[in-house]
Amino acid sequence: MNKLFDEMEVWSIPEQIGEQIKKKIINRELRPGDKLPSLEELAENLNVSKPTVRSALQTLYETGLVSILKGRNGGYFVTEFYPDNLMKSMSEMITFSLTFNKIEREHLLEVRKMIEIPCVDLAARNRTNEDIKELEKINKIINQEKYCDTRELLELDLKLHLAIARSTQNPLATTIINAITKSFLESNINWNNKMITANTDSIVQAILRKDPDAARREMEIHMDYFLLFQSKK
C-alpha cells in the first residue's frame, strides 16, 4: 500500500519544553544572563513533573544554551558566551561523525578549503598590525627546522589558521574555523611535515601586503597539499 502521508515526528514532553525555551531565546524574550524560572515554577506553569522539566533543561545545558550555577543564588541561566559553546558543539559533532564514519576526513578537508580560502581573502583586507605580528610569530616557529614532531607542527599550523580567522575581524568565522580545526587535529592521521608547512610563509606575506588574490591562491595551494595527501591514504 502506498503511503499517502509522511510520518510525523513525535516529540517528547521534555523536547517540547526545550523547544519553547529555545524559541524564547531566539526571539530575545530571554537574553544572555537571564535566570530561568525555578524547576517548581516551570513544572507548575507547564503542568508537568519536575523530573520532566529537569530533563528538558539538561538537554539545553548539554547543547550550551543554558548554564547551571550552584549555590543559594544558583539556578539555570541563559548562556552568556554562546560562541564558545557553539564551537564546542560543532567540534564534538564533527569529531563524532568522523569517529563513526558518518563523514570522511576528505569531506572535512573539502569544507576547510571552502571556508578558509574566502576567509584568508577577508583577512588580507581587514587584518591589523597586531594581527600581522601574531601571524609572523607563529609562522616563524612553524618554519624552524628544529620542529620534527608532527603533532606539535600540526598544532602550530592550526593555530596559524585560527589567527588568520581572527584577522578577518569576524567572530563567527573564528568560531567556525576553531571548531573545524579542532576536529581536524583529532583526526589522527600521520601527516607529512613538509606538507604541513607548505606555503605558510607565502600566505602570511600576502596578508601582510593586503593582497587578497595572492592570499587566496597561496591558501588554495596549502589546502590542496592536505587533500592530495589524504587521497593517497
Protein Blocks (a to p, Z undefined) as FASTA:
>chain_A
ZZfbdcdddddfklmmmmmmmmmmmnomacghiacddfklmmmmnopafklmmmmmmmmm
mnopaccdedjkgccdddfblmlmmmmmmmmmmmmmmmnomacfklmmmmmmmmmmmmmm
mmmmmpcfklmmmmmmmmmmmmpmklmbfklmmmmmmmmmmmmmmmnopaklmmmmmmmm
mmmmmnopacdfklmmgoklmmmmmmmnopaklmmmmmmmmmmmmmmmmmmZZ
